Amino acid sequence: MAHVETFSNQKQAELRGLAEKVAELAVDDGADAAEVMVGAGQSLSVKIRRGEKELLHESESHGLGLRVFVNRRSAVCHTSDLSEDALRRFVHETVELSLLSEPDEWNTLPDRSDMVKPGQALPDLSLWDDATAALQAPDLFDWTRRCEAAALSFSPKISNTDGSSADRNSSLGALALADRAGLAFSGASSGTYCSFAVEVLCDDLEGKKRNASHWSARRAVSGLASPEEVGREAARRAIGKLGSQKLPTADLPVVFDPDASRALLRTFAQVISGGAIYRKSSYLVGRIGTQVASPLVTIVDDPLLPHAPGSRVFDGEGLPARRNVVVENGILKDYLFDTYSARKLGRTSNGCAGRSVGGSPHVTTSNFVLQQGNLPPEALLHGIERGLYVTDMMGFGFNPVTGDFSRGAAGFLIEHGKLTHPVSEVTVSAHFDELLKRIDAVGNDLDDRSATMTPSLRVSRMTVAGH
Amino acid sequence: MQQDGPAVSPSSASPSASPSPSAASFAGLPGFPSECLLRGLLNVALSKGGDYADLYFERCESASYVYEDERVKTVGRGVSLGLGVRVFVKEAQGYAYCEGLDEAAMKRAARTAADIAAAQAKPGPIRITARATPSFYPVERPSLFSPPADKLELLRRGDRAARAADSRIVKVVCSFTEEQREILIVTADGERFSDWQPLFRYGIHVVAEQGPKRQSGSSGGGGRFDFDFFSHKTPENYAKEAVHVAVSMLDAVDAPAGQFPVVLAAGDSGILLHEAVGHGLEADFNRKQTSNYSGRIGQMVASPLCTVVDDGTTSHSRGSINVDDEGAVGQRNVLIEQGRLRAYMQDKMSAKIMGTHESGNGRRQSFRHEPLPRMTNTYLLAGQDQPDDIIRSVSKGVFARRFSGGQVNISNGDFVFSLTESYLIEDGKLTAPLKGVNLIGNGPNVLNQVTMVGHDFECSDGIWTCGKDGQSVPVGIGTPTVKIAAITVGGTKA
């Protein structure tokens, strides 16, 4: 596997050198400051269905994004042509393009004193795994075959399959910032990621089909779940949905499993970014220091978790990544900022700029975690005479400006503290502020497979609309 | 499906030399690609015994402009260029791509894609013949080659009009995004197809404030039009619409919860159709029998008032295509005729497996993606009813005018869509505006609940983007005013 490691280290140094060179080129070309992001990736994905290969998709990609500042005007461009002559032209055109924008006093690079210092030691978060980067198509095909076979053989009720897929990605990135005084920051990062998933179906009454999927994802292959277990879980979930029905419309207590809770936390992420706040596109404008959720709720954005999918050591503007507490025991402590939104609001960035090759930096969460409580998930059902247990959420029914929330849902009816009948085709609604304040139990089952990490949650009352 | 965001990620670099494609060249490169190169790449792709292969060259140049806080906040440009190579063997496909058009990298991609097969080499085509395609979106003045100052002026005009329209408007963001996509498809059957696809979208998003109440509204439009589009669709009009939504919604009341009749306004309501039936009629789900419309060709799947077509040929529409991304020309397909299921939307692989013809629905997001069966412009055709009569027929229900998006579960048919502008109907009249709410239904059930269809068919303005398997493509939608006798409204007033 030595070649893989060499690829990573050499290539990182190469990308970093390129980012530095282009940033300096832009300053030579007349920019007051420039920021360059270079990305390169290798990916492999496969899909099988009924044990037969369906897709083998393999790629190597690269790209470079450049943001320049000229007299507080800016332009953001990207290219995949990294040859020297093309880059020279690209830099020049980007600098020229910035003249179309208009001066904005807040539009500059972060202060040098806030950036990661040259030579500053950065934590090793173990985001790269050689064994994962070395995975080949036969490895991935093997997982998918085992996963699908386990799901299909779980029960004769499993009548069909949408197939099983697996992916492996290695990505390398470099970021460089320069201004008239020279190079201000440069850094490189690397990461691996692998995952697999399966979806199976059962036939229900009236020609309806019931489908469910399950998946596993990790930065390192050694942490993946067993394909057989994932397959069986998908089958169990599909079978559980047989006979799903609507409920009569009512106000009910609602328990969200970790998957469904994730959808709630993604919704919350939209309204705590500095961009949403200065655009007045959040119902949380002016709410710092006030209660925005139940005292059981603590939410942190933590980019420094080792091995985690959303980790990073510096943000998209060269600031050191840091753990930010957003909500502590129900009180809103702070928003998440990038440099521009922080300055607009008279603040300083707390290191939450995300940056991709194709776009400007903007606030992105890293590992966004609703901290788990100490109740086992079954305990969340205790004492509920009649309620809804939600396993699936659908749609985009959220107005961030007002906080009105209404989403499609499916799951199970809770009766006398137990899951009884499967439920589908209902909506769950509440004002989001009320929803978070009505959380009256938090499970101890944090799901850390994705960068948004959530446990099971119980909300004391929501409107469930059905028939 | 979702609307494009107000600030689509900007993209960048060198403007291409010529605004018109030439049959003999690609990406403005004289003599590229030579027939010899194409045959060579196809031979490599078939070198392990694949049944079929195709090459997809793409150059996409894009630009974006964002106007916020009364200034041009940022401008961006991007160019992506590359080749995707695909190889079929039975029901499996191998796919690989390269960024740029370096000959060694293109050969490597062809070799990688070839690896899906493991047999004796098959010969590629002996000759490659250019095929003509229709022209559903000819433009004289493409947006991307029009002066940037003209686009900035459109943004300024929208911003000014929104601020002037109502003193309660406290925030305005205007955006303009555009692209020019040039594609060249070369097949193992020895055919080559090229197309040149312009696309732009204008968007405006406003926030209104009144005391402690705040609301937002958005509007926009575009398509594969000539830049003179804006002489009849003015920024002032879009601004007025966005302001109207934000200001009317300031007085919004809690929406009801439960089953009610819902009247869908003409135009944007096509999103219901896109989710309720459109995705379920894509052939990949049906050949795998995972859609709830699988095996139902010839059966009644909707009220006899419903005729649904997918039409890639609509003049200048956002979802139109002269040729799909596999070399099938754009066409109009009747999917449901007076309630009876007639056809699925096919790509090459599905058509081959199902033993039928391609339907011009094989689309991909870019050269980095394999084609899938996708919608183009999906419409419910006009009926006989007067739109006013449709509203008058409802004693208590919801009138839905604008939407932020929708989603469907293909297998069980459940779908949701989110209303951003809707009104209560009481005794046949529109009364209070309603807070944002979701509707949830089941595709076949809801289409059987269609009891009135207006004569007022309208296409939605070009703002919709459809996502499937991680790939986004521009689509069009359209409907007349429609009455659904009962559907679940997800409000908070139980």
Interface residues (C-beta under 8 A of the other chain):
Chain A: R49 E52 K53 E54 L55 L56 H57 E58 S59 E60 S61 H62 G63 G65 L66 S74 A75 V76 C77 H78 T79 S80 D81 A86 R89 F90 E93 T94 L97 S98 L100 S101 E102 P103 D104 N107 A137 N160 D162 G163 L201 D204 G207 K208 K209 R210 N211 K241 S244 K246 T249 A250 D251 R279 K280 S281 Y283 V285 S356 G358 G359 S360 M394 G395 F396 G397 F398 N399 V401 T402 D404 S406 R407 G408 A410 S424 E425 V426 T427 V428 S429 A430 H431 T463 V464 A465 G466 H467
Chain B: Q2 S9 P10 S11 S12 A13 S14 Y65 E68 D69 R71 V72 K73 T74 V75 G76 R77 G78 V79 S80 L81 G82 K90 E91 A92 Q93 G94 Y95 A96 Y97 C98 E99 G100 T112 A113 D115 I116 P148 A149 L152 V170 K171 V173 V207 E209 R214 Q215 S216 A255 A257 G258 Q259 K288 Q289 T290 S291 N292 R368 E370 S404 G405 G406 Q407 N409 I410 S411 N412 G413 D414 F415 V416 F417 S418 T420 K435 G436 V437 N438 I440 G441 N442 T488 V489 G490 G491 T492 K493 A494
